Structures are given as structure tokens and as C-alpha cells.
Amino acid sequence: MNDLRARVAQIVERDRAQHIDKHWESGGTGRNPLYATVDPPASGRFPIARGPSAGTAVSAVRYEVRERRIALDDLGLEIVGRGACDPLLIAHLGLKGASPDRWQDVLFLDTETTGLSGGTGTYIFLIGFAHFAGTELILRQHMLLDLGAEREFIEGLKKEIEPFRACASYNGKAFDLPIIRTRFVMAIRSELTVDDSHLDLLHPARRLWRDRFGSTTLKQLEESVLDEGRTADIPGWLIPDAYFHYLRKRDPAIIAPVLEHNARDVISLVRITDRVARAVAAARTGRAPDHAPAAFALARVFERTGEQDAAFACYESAYYDGDNTLRAKLALAYARHLERRGDVERALRLVETLLDLGMGSARWREQAEARVRRLTRKRWRKALPTAS
């Protein structure tokens, strides 16, 4: 069975490689100049640990692992990677499953595949892993050099993943995790051990920045949040073709942009995680985001985690900084917090003002009018002992 799988993979690689060679060597607009200008990573930046075929010719190497170590201070990290994991903070990071105890138990990952649609015919050919060790972030990139060696490659990925309690990704719930799970089952009949504890950073990033920047791709967030745009980067849709062209030609300059693209994605994932954590920590101290939709989004998550003071601070900030549409959307929740704090008069004025302005849908106005009646009765009961 394994021999048949390897033979099919070789046939697929051969046929596609012939097609790709015609495309990449035809010249003109079909050729991507990026590969002619980007040098392969220097050996000092990417020490290479070969797969089980170490010591043989390059063409016989079936997979390889490249490692890079980066100081946490160089990444500008303030929360992520430092100290213990706060379960409530982890909840803001899109956690699915049990919270890890330490940042060292979280494995950050990003995959590059032979196709963008997923499915059983799509292989993972490159996966970047990053984890914390002491004062460093260790980035390890596993690259498959022979599709017929997928079993050994996946076994290596399994050994890399098994020590970790949770994984973190960017849109991994929809793409990375399903395809990793599929390859684990098909290649080695194994389950993915970190699938039950997963931090998908796409969702908290959207909460904080979608209304401000529109796009929330990692590349966009690098430019808008990290202030580090990519000056040269291979488009994602070209990556599968670049890989097959590399398998055909074995020119390191062809795959170098793909490796750098993957490394940047993993490192940016770590840094964006820290920026989300900083926003949550600041809101807990009363410093809500200055962008009203982001403050509103955080307020709703704080309510789910039971952090009422932080939720109130975010609702208040969003109400006074937002437009009338947003105010109507959050007014009832904000009024509820004011009521809990004993400020019935202020809660009543808030809802009455929006009603007088004609804000909200018919359903919202029905709920707001009911809230006004209840707050009016509560104000009357509160004033009754004083009047007597």
C-alpha cells in the first residue's frame, strides 16, 4: 500500500512538474521575477537538520528541518511567552478546549500545501512550528522533499507536536487543522493530539481590527498593527507551483521565498497574539481600545468570561466614541451595567435619549421601551422612602 501511494505521488509530481516547467520557463509575463532576485537563506540563519537520509546526496534527502532561534526581546513581546498563561486571557485568544498552563505548552503553526482547496489529494509540503524555550522563540520548518516520503515526514511532525498541550494558528480551524488531521489519518493512521486545545487568532484579530483596517490577513496586520510591511513576498496562490518547480529543478533560490513567507507568517502570528493580549490587559485596567467597534467587541467577550468591570469600561468607551448606530446596538447592555452599579438615573436617560432620536429597529425599540418602564419603576421605588 505504501509503495502504491509512493508510486502515485511520483506520477502526479512528474506530470505536474512537466506542466509547471513550461509555465515557469516560458518567459514573459508567466515568469515570476521574485525567484531570480531572492537568494536562499544563509546557513547561519537557517541551520539545516536533514531527515533520515542524512549524509546522502541532496537529491536523495527526503525531508529536512530548518531551525531559527529568536530572542523574545527582539520580537517586542510583552505578555506572550513570558510567565504563566492566564486562562481568562487565553479565552480572548479564541481558545477551543482546555487552557494550557504555560506559554511553553503552546505550539504556533502555519502550513504550506500543494493546493489551496484542501481534500485528500492535497499534501502538506512545508509546516512552520514555533514554541517558547527560556528567553527564545524557536522556529522549526519541516519541508517535504519527496512526496513518496510523506509517511516519514508526518511521523516527524507527530514527534514535533506531541509534547505540546495546545496549538495556535491563523484561520487554522478552517484550513490548517483539518488538513493536518487528514494527512495524519491517511499517512500514519493517527489522530492529531493538540486538536482539542486550539487558539485560532483570526477571530480575536477580527474583533479588534476588522472595522478599522478592513482586511485582517496577517500581511495586512503586519502593515497596520506591527508597522512592518513585507517589501517582497510570494503570493499565496503561487506557492504550490513554486514547490513543484523546486522539486523539478532543486534550485534553492526557487524555494527560498516560500520558506521566508512561511517563517514570516509564523513569527507574525506570535506577535499578533501578543498585541491581542496587550489590548485585553489594557482594557482590564480601564484603558479600553480607542476604536469604538473594537471596544464593543472586547466588552462582549469580557461578559462571557465574567469580567464585569472590564466589560463596563469597554461598553462605556464604545458608547461615547461610537456613532449612533453602534450606540443603539450596545445601549441595552451598557444600561444593564449602569443599573448594576446603582446608576439607575443615568441608565434611564441613556435609553430614553436614543428612543427620542428614533434609533434602532422595531424590535430594539420594543426592548428599549420595556427597559424604560422597568427602570422608571425602579427609580420610583428607590425614591419612595425618601419622599415619605
Disulfide bonds with the S-S distance in Angstrom:
none
